[in-house]
Amino acid sequence: MEIEQTAAALQIAVGRIVRRLRQTHVPGELTLSEASVLSRLDRGGPATPGELAGDERVKPQAMGVTLQSMEQRDLVRRSPDPGDGRRVLITITGEGRRLLTDRRTLKTHALTEAIGHLNDDERRALAQAARLLDKLAEEL
C-alpha cells in the first residue's frame, strides 16, 4: 500500500474511533484540549502556560482561554514558580485528576470491550499499531 493510501486509511480509521469514543459521555465532559492539558499535567507535572501552549501547538492566547475555563472549574491551579517568581506554574488539582481518571476509565472500558471481540493475532497487531501511532503522533 502506498504511503498516501495508508495515510488516508489511517485518517479515516482514527477519525471513526475518535467519533465513537466521543459518543461515550462522561459527566462533566472535557473538551479535547482540556483533556490533553490535564493528561500532560498529570504525566509531566506542573508547567507554564507557554510550555502547555507549545506542547499543544496552540497560540498562547488560546491556551489562556482554555486554562481560565479549567481554573474556574477547579481542574487546574495557578501558582508562582518557586524558581522564578515572575513565572506562573499550572498544576492539575484533585478534581482535575478525578475527572481525567473517570474519563479514561469509561473510554478505556469501551475500547477494552471492543478489543475483546478481536482474535489474538489482531490484538497483538493492534498493540504494535498503538506503539506506532504514538510514534507517529510525535512526528506530526
C-alpha positions as CSV (number, residue, x, y, z in Angstrom):
1,M,0.0,0.0,0.0
2,E,1.4,3.4,-0.9
3,I,2.2,5.9,1.9
4,E,-0.6,8.3,0.8
5,Q,-3.2,5.5,0.8
6,T,-2.0,4.4,4.2
7,A,-2.3,8.0,5.4
8,A,-5.8,8.3,4.1
9,A,-6.9,5.0,5.5
10,L,-5.4,5.8,8.9
11,Q,-7.1,9.2,9.0
12,I,-10.5,7.6,8.3
13,A,-10.0,4.8,10.9
14,V,-8.7,7.1,13.6
15,G,-11.5,9.6,12.9
16,R,-14.1,6.9,13.3
17,I,-12.6,5.7,16.6
18,V,-12.4,9.3,18.0
19,R,-16.1,9.9,17.0
20,R,-17.2,6.7,18.6
21,L,-15.3,7.5,21.8
22,R,-16.8,11.0,21.9
23,Q,-20.2,9.4,22.0
24,T,-19.2,7.8,25.3
25,H,-20.4,10.6,27.5
26,V,-18.7,11.3,30.8
27,P,-20.4,13.6,33.3
28,G,-18.6,17.0,33.4
29,E,-17.2,16.2,30.0
30,L,-13.9,17.8,29.0
31,T,-13.1,19.3,25.6
32,L,-10.3,17.5,23.7
33,S,-8.0,20.5,24.6
34,E,-8.8,20.3,28.3
35,A,-8.3,16.5,28.4
36,S,-5.0,16.9,26.6
37,V,-3.8,19.6,29.0
38,L,-4.9,17.6,32.1
39,S,-3.1,14.5,30.7
40,R,0.1,16.4,30.1
41,L,0.0,17.9,33.7
42,D,-0.9,14.5,35.2
43,R,2.1,12.8,33.4
44,G,4.6,15.6,33.3
45,G,3.9,17.7,36.4
46,P,3.5,21.4,36.6
47,A,4.1,23.5,33.5
48,T,4.0,27.1,32.5
49,P,1.1,28.3,30.2
50,G,3.7,28.9,27.4
51,E,5.0,25.3,27.8
52,L,1.5,24.0,27.6
53,A,0.7,26.1,24.5
54,G,3.9,24.8,22.8
55,D,3.1,21.2,23.7
56,E,-0.5,21.5,22.4
57,R,0.7,23.6,19.4
58,V,-1.8,26.4,20.0
59,K,-1.3,30.1,20.4
60,P,-0.7,31.3,24.0
61,Q,-3.9,33.3,23.9
62,A,-5.9,30.2,23.1
63,M,-4.2,28.3,25.9
64,G,-5.0,31.2,28.2
65,V,-8.7,30.8,27.4
66,T,-8.6,27.1,28.0
67,L,-6.7,27.4,31.3
68,Q,-9.1,30.1,32.5
69,S,-12.1,27.9,31.9
70,M,-10.3,25.0,33.6
71,E,-9.3,27.1,36.6
72,Q,-12.9,28.3,37.1
73,R,-14.0,24.6,37.3
74,D,-11.2,23.9,39.8
75,L,-9.4,21.5,37.3
76,V,-6.1,23.3,37.5
77,R,-4.4,25.8,39.8
78,R,-2.0,28.6,39.1
79,S,0.9,29.3,41.5
80,P,4.1,31.3,41.4
81,D,7.2,29.3,40.1
82,P,9.4,28.8,43.2
83,G,12.5,29.2,41.0
84,D,11.3,32.3,39.2
85,G,8.6,34.4,40.8
86,R,7.8,36.1,37.5
87,R,6.6,32.9,36.0
88,V,3.4,31.0,36.8
89,L,3.0,27.3,37.0
90,I,-0.1,25.4,36.2
91,T,-0.8,22.3,38.3
92,I,-3.6,19.7,38.0
93,T,-6.0,19.7,41.0
94,G,-7.6,16.7,42.7
95,E,-10.8,17.5,40.9
96,G,-9.0,17.6,37.6
97,R,-7.3,14.3,38.2
98,R,-10.6,12.7,39.3
99,L,-12.4,13.9,36.1
100,L,-9.4,12.7,34.0
101,T,-9.5,9.3,35.6
102,D,-13.2,9.0,35.2
103,R,-12.9,9.9,31.5
104,R,-10.1,7.5,31.0
105,T,-11.8,4.7,32.8
106,L,-15.1,5.0,30.8
107,K,-13.3,5.3,27.4
108,T,-10.8,2.6,28.2
109,H,-13.7,0.3,29.2
110,A,-15.3,1.0,25.8
111,L,-12.1,0.2,24.0
112,T,-11.4,-2.9,26.1
113,E,-14.8,-4.3,25.2
114,A,-14.3,-3.6,21.5
115,I,-10.8,-5.1,21.5
116,G,-12.2,-8.2,23.3
117,H,-14.0,-9.0,20.0
118,L,-10.7,-9.3,18.2
119,N,-8.7,-12.6,17.9
120,D,-5.2,-13.0,19.5
121,D,-3.3,-12.1,16.3
122,E,-5.4,-9.0,15.8
123,R,-4.8,-7.9,19.4
124,R,-1.1,-8.3,19.0
125,A,-1.2,-6.3,15.8
126,L,-3.2,-3.6,17.5
127,A,-0.8,-3.4,20.4
128,Q,2.1,-2.8,17.9
129,A,-0.1,-0.3,16.0
130,A,-0.7,1.6,19.2
131,R,3.1,2.0,19.7
132,L,3.5,3.1,16.1
133,L,0.6,5.6,16.3
134,D,2.2,7.1,19.4
135,K,5.5,7.4,17.5
136,L,3.6,8.9,14.5
137,A,1.9,11.5,16.8
138,E,5.4,12.7,17.8
139,E,6.3,13.3,14.2
140,L,3.2,15.4,13.4
